[in-house]
Amino acid sequence: MNNLLAPILAIALLVVLFLIERLYPLRKDTRSLLGRLTANIAISALAFVAAVALVQPAVQWALRWSADKPFGLVHLVPLPVWAEFALSFLLMDLAFYYWHVANHRVPFLWRFHNVHHIDPDLDVSTAFRFHFGEIAFSAAFSVVQVSLIGISPWAFAAYHLVFQTEVLFHHSNLRLPIGLERLLSYVVVTPRMHGIHHSQVERENKSNFGTVFTWWDRLHRTLGLNIPQEAIVVGIPGYSRAEDNTTGNALLMPFRKQRDYWRDPDGAVVEREKTPADTNPTRLAE
């Protein structure tokens, strides 16, 4: 039952966010919801199979291996239990920041991660829409991540729960009061913040890589918050045709010759024509 708790909670939160974002949408839909859901559910289902078959066994092996040594950064010096937990939590999130950056900047990894980004609208159904190939590669990353950090099983379970909750939250199309979201964005990734990351403008796509905490983007100067949501077109220009987002084409896309990602079907580079009125990139735009 303990193994089922996290998936049950994730599905429950997904359903709640899906219903609420229909009532209080942040961005207007540009495509048929039913068509998107069909593709997103199918792609997510294959990702889930890959996670159960590859990622979970790899993580459990790494947790046992590092515990038996003990091995990892958190064991270099004796720490109180609370400090070890906090350090493990932060290092896990920092590692995911680097993994996310790598998926955008390493061409081979981007072929697979792009399947997540070609969704022409962004809502909570996008949250688990990852190519099964990307999930398979993440199994190797997870072994290195868990082993090098030396996180305990209970700390890993706590981080994983927060990780899943945050992924669902910041992918949602939920409109929060701007004042509240600005406060939240000082600590955690929010829907407006991640919406900018899914922009068709390359510079904006390569910003806001954080998963749970926003601190890593601030530290690495990859933060960009000053783009209003109404100015954002979600997706990847080179894969913006309706047929690109069908299940079959999305799954086969990484294995085909790649297009110019940042040119639309007419060959034009998608750029931001106007500089945002608020030029402070660290202040979240409405």
C-alpha positions as CSV (number, residue, x, y, z in Angstrom):
1,M,0.0,0.0,0.0
2,N,2.9,2.4,0.8
3,N,4.2,1.9,-2.8
4,L,0.7,3.0,-4.1
5,L,0.4,6.1,-1.8
6,A,2.4,8.5,-4.0
7,P,0.7,7.5,-7.3
8,I,-2.7,7.8,-5.7
9,L,-2.0,11.2,-4.2
10,A,-0.6,12.4,-7.6
11,I,-3.6,11.2,-9.5
12,A,-5.9,12.9,-6.9
13,L,-4.0,16.2,-7.2
14,L,-4.0,16.0,-11.0
15,V,-7.8,15.6,-11.0
16,V,-8.3,18.5,-8.6
17,L,-6.0,20.8,-10.5
18,F,-7.6,19.8,-13.8
19,L,-11.0,20.7,-12.6
20,I,-9.9,24.0,-10.9
21,E,-7.9,25.2,-14.0
22,R,-11.0,24.8,-16.1
23,L,-12.7,27.3,-13.8
24,Y,-9.8,29.7,-13.4
25,P,-7.6,29.4,-16.5
26,L,-4.4,31.3,-16.8
27,R,-4.0,31.1,-20.6
28,K,-6.7,30.5,-23.2
29,D,-6.7,27.1,-25.0
30,T,-5.6,27.2,-28.6
31,R,-6.3,23.5,-29.5
32,S,-9.0,21.0,-28.8
33,L,-8.8,19.7,-25.3
34,L,-9.9,16.2,-26.2
35,G,-7.3,15.8,-28.8
36,R,-4.5,17.0,-26.5
37,L,-5.7,14.8,-23.7
38,T,-5.7,11.7,-25.9
39,A,-2.1,12.3,-26.9
40,N,-1.0,13.4,-23.3
41,I,-2.6,10.3,-21.7
42,A,-1.0,7.9,-24.1
43,I,2.4,9.4,-23.9
44,S,2.2,9.7,-20.1
45,A,1.1,6.0,-19.9
46,L,4.2,4.8,-21.7
47,A,6.3,7.1,-19.5
48,F,4.7,5.5,-16.4
49,V,5.6,2.0,-17.7
50,A,9.2,3.1,-18.3
51,A,9.4,4.6,-14.8
52,V,8.1,1.5,-13.1
53,A,10.2,-0.9,-15.2
54,L,13.5,1.1,-15.1
55,V,13.6,4.2,-12.8
56,Q,12.1,2.7,-9.7
57,P,14.3,-0.4,-9.6
58,A,17.4,1.7,-10.4
59,V,16.5,4.2,-7.6
60,Q,15.8,1.4,-5.0
61,W,19.2,-0.3,-5.9
62,A,21.0,3.1,-5.5
63,L,19.3,3.8,-2.2
64,R,20.3,0.3,-0.8
65,W,23.9,0.6,-2.2
66,S,24.5,4.1,-0.7
67,A,23.0,3.1,2.6
68,D,25.2,0.0,3.0
69,K,28.4,2.0,2.6
70,P,27.3,4.7,3.7
71,F,28.3,6.8,0.6
72,G,27.4,10.2,-0.6
73,L,28.0,13.9,-0.1
74,V,25.7,14.1,3.0
75,H,27.9,11.6,4.8
76,L,31.2,13.5,4.3
77,V,30.8,15.1,7.8
78,P,28.6,14.0,10.7
79,L,25.3,16.0,10.6
80,P,22.1,16.0,12.8
81,V,19.2,14.1,11.2
82,W,17.4,17.3,10.3
83,A,20.4,18.9,8.7
84,E,21.1,15.7,6.7
85,F,17.5,15.7,5.5
86,A,17.6,19.4,4.5
87,L,20.9,19.1,2.7
88,S,19.7,15.9,0.9
89,F,16.5,17.7,-0.2
90,L,18.4,20.7,-1.6
91,L,21.0,18.6,-3.4
92,M,18.3,16.5,-5.0
93,D,16.6,19.6,-6.3
94,L,19.8,21.1,-7.5
95,A,20.7,17.9,-9.4
96,F,17.3,18.0,-11.1
97,Y,18.0,21.6,-12.1
98,Y,21.2,20.4,-13.9
99,W,19.4,17.5,-15.4
100,H,16.7,19.7,-16.8
101,V,19.4,22.1,-18.2
102,A,21.1,19.2,-19.9
103,N,17.9,18.0,-21.5
104,H,17.6,21.4,-23.2
105,R,21.3,21.9,-24.1
106,V,22.5,18.4,-25.1
107,P,21.1,17.9,-28.6
108,F,20.5,14.1,-28.2
109,L,18.6,14.6,-24.9
110,W,16.6,17.5,-26.4
111,R,15.3,15.2,-29.1
112,F,13.3,13.4,-26.4
113,H,12.6,16.2,-24.0
114,N,11.1,18.2,-26.9
115,V,8.2,15.8,-26.9
116,H,7.2,17.4,-23.6
117,H,7.5,20.9,-25.1
118,I,5.6,20.5,-28.4
119,D,2.3,20.3,-26.5
120,P,0.6,23.4,-28.0
121,D,-1.2,24.3,-24.7
122,L,0.1,23.9,-21.2
123,D,-2.0,22.5,-18.4
124,V,-1.7,19.8,-15.7
125,S,-2.1,17.1,-18.3
126,T,1.3,18.1,-19.7
127,A,2.9,17.4,-16.3
128,F,3.7,13.7,-16.9
129,R,3.8,13.9,-20.7
130,F,7.5,12.8,-21.3
131,H,8.8,10.5,-23.9
132,F,9.5,7.0,-22.6
133,G,13.1,7.4,-23.9
134,E,13.7,10.4,-21.7
135,I,12.4,8.4,-18.7
136,A,14.7,5.6,-19.6
137,F,17.7,7.9,-19.7
138,S,16.6,9.4,-16.4
139,A,17.1,6.0,-14.7
140,A,20.9,6.3,-15.2
141,F,20.8,9.9,-14.0
142,S,18.8,8.9,-10.9
143,V,21.4,6.2,-10.0
144,V,24.2,8.8,-10.1
145,Q,22.0,11.4,-8.3
146,V,21.0,9.2,-5.4
147,S,24.4,7.6,-5.0
148,L,26.4,10.8,-5.0
149,I,24.1,12.5,-2.6
150,G,23.6,9.5,-0.3
151,I,20.0,10.4,0.5
152,S,18.1,8.1,2.9
153,P,15.0,6.2,1.7
154,W,12.7,8.3,3.9
155,A,14.2,11.6,2.7
156,F,14.0,10.4,-0.9
157,A,10.3,9.5,-0.4
158,A,9.6,13.0,1.1
159,Y,11.4,14.7,-1.8
160,H,9.7,12.6,-4.4
161,L,6.3,13.5,-3.0
162,V,7.1,17.2,-3.0
163,F,8.7,16.8,-6.5
164,Q,5.5,15.3,-8.0
165,T,3.2,17.8,-6.3
166,E,5.3,20.7,-7.6
167,V,5.5,19.3,-11.1
168,L,1.7,19.1,-11.2
169,F,1.3,22.5,-9.7
170,H,3.6,24.5,-12.0
171,H,2.4,22.8,-15.1
172,S,-1.2,23.6,-14.3
173,N,-3.1,26.4,-16.1
174,L,-4.3,27.7,-12.8
175,R,-4.7,31.5,-12.5
176,L,-3.6,32.6,-9.0
177,P,-3.8,36.1,-7.6
178,I,-0.7,37.8,-9.0
179,G,0.3,39.1,-5.5
180,L,0.2,35.6,-4.1
181,E,2.0,34.1,-7.0
182,R,4.8,36.7,-6.8
183,L,5.3,35.7,-3.2
184,L,5.4,32.0,-4.0
185,S,7.8,32.6,-6.8
186,Y,10.5,33.7,-4.4
187,V,10.6,30.1,-3.2
188,V,8.9,27.6,-5.5
189,V,8.2,27.3,-9.2
190,T,4.7,28.6,-10.1
191,P,2.4,28.3,-13.2
192,R,3.3,31.7,-14.6
193,M,7.0,31.1,-14.2
194,H,6.8,27.7,-15.9
195,G,4.6,29.0,-18.6
196,I,7.4,31.2,-19.7
197,H,9.7,28.2,-19.9
198,H,7.2,26.6,-22.4
199,S,7.3,29.7,-24.7
200,Q,8.0,29.4,-28.4
201,V,10.7,32.1,-28.0
202,E,14.0,30.3,-27.6
203,R,15.5,32.6,-25.0
204,E,12.4,32.2,-22.8
205,N,12.4,28.4,-23.4
206,K,15.9,28.3,-22.0
207,S,15.0,30.0,-18.7
208,N,13.3,28.9,-15.5
209,F,14.7,25.3,-15.3
210,G,13.9,24.8,-11.6
211,T,11.6,22.0,-10.5
212,V,10.8,22.8,-6.9
213,F,12.8,25.8,-5.8
214,T,13.4,28.9,-7.8
215,W,16.8,29.6,-6.1
216,W,18.8,27.6,-8.6
217,D,17.6,29.8,-11.5
218,R,18.4,32.9,-9.5
219,L,21.9,31.5,-8.6
220,H,22.7,30.5,-12.2
221,R,21.1,33.6,-13.8
222,T,18.6,31.6,-15.8
223,L,15.6,33.3,-14.3
224,G,13.1,35.1,-16.5
225,L,9.8,36.3,-15.0
226,N,8.9,39.5,-16.9
227,I,6.9,38.0,-19.8
228,P,3.1,38.5,-19.4
229,Q,1.1,35.2,-19.9
230,E,-1.1,36.8,-22.6
231,A,2.1,37.3,-24.7
232,I,3.2,33.7,-24.5
233,V,2.6,31.2,-27.3
234,V,3.2,27.7,-26.0
235,G,5.1,25.1,-27.9
236,I,8.0,24.7,-30.2
237,P,7.8,26.6,-33.5
238,G,9.3,23.9,-35.7
239,Y,6.8,21.4,-34.4
240,S,3.6,23.5,-34.2
241,R,1.5,21.8,-36.9
242,A,-1.5,20.0,-35.5
243,E,-0.3,16.7,-36.8
244,D,3.0,17.0,-34.9
245,N,1.1,16.5,-31.7
246,T,-0.6,13.2,-32.5
247,T,0.6,10.3,-30.3
248,G,2.3,8.5,-33.1
249,N,4.2,11.5,-34.5
250,A,5.2,12.6,-31.0
251,L,6.6,9.2,-30.1
252,L,8.5,8.8,-33.4
253,M,9.8,12.4,-33.5
254,P,13.1,11.8,-31.6
255,F,14.1,9.1,-34.1
256,R,13.5,11.2,-37.2
257,K,15.6,13.9,-38.8
258,Q,15.1,17.0,-36.7
259,R,13.7,20.3,-38.0
260,D,14.9,23.8,-37.1
261,Y,13.2,24.0,-33.7
262,W,13.0,27.8,-33.5
263,R,11.5,28.5,-37.0
264,D,7.8,28.2,-37.6
265,P,6.3,26.3,-40.6
266,D,6.8,29.4,-42.7
267,G,10.5,29.5,-41.9
268,A,10.4,32.6,-39.7
269,V,12.3,32.7,-36.4
270,V,9.9,33.3,-33.5
271,E,11.1,36.3,-31.5
272,R,9.7,38.7,-29.0
273,E,8.8,41.8,-31.0
274,K,8.3,44.1,-28.0
275,T,10.4,44.4,-24.9
276,P,8.2,43.8,-21.8
277,A,7.2,47.0,-20.1
278,D,8.6,45.7,-16.8
279,T,12.2,44.9,-17.8
280,N,13.2,43.5,-14.4
281,P,13.5,39.8,-15.1
282,T,13.1,38.9,-11.5
283,R,9.6,40.4,-11.1
284,L,6.8,38.1,-12.1
285,A,4.6,39.6,-14.8
286,E,0.9,39.1,-14.8
